[in-house]
């Protein structure tokens, strides 16, 4: 019975070691993933810039700033 337990423990340890190694080797992004992520970030930045510089948002921001500066203390 003790030998069977030892073998099971060894198999589990081997499987856990392989899983740990596999996850460690696949932990980072590849160059293609960096490129896609960079393009997505640039696209998001362009959309955000367009939204923030639109007349509606600019007017709202100016209104908020003006109200904050005109606040009575």
C-alpha positions, 0 to 999 in steps of 0.5 A, a space after each residue: 500500500 505504501 508503494 502505491 501511495 508513493 507512485 501516485 504522489 510521484 505521478 501527481 508531482 510530475 503532472 504538476 511540474 509539467 503544468 507549471 512548466 507549460 504555464 511558465 513557458 506560455 506566460 508572455 505575449 508573442 511579438 504578433 500579440 504585441 503588434 495587435 495590442 499596440 494597434 488596438 491601443 492606438 485605435 482606442 486612443 484615436 477614438 478617445 481623442 476624437 470624442 474628447 475634442 468634439 464640440 459637445 465634450 469640449 463645451 461640457 468640459 469648459 462649462 464644468 471648469 467655469 463653474 468650478 472657478 466661479 464657485 463661492 468659498 
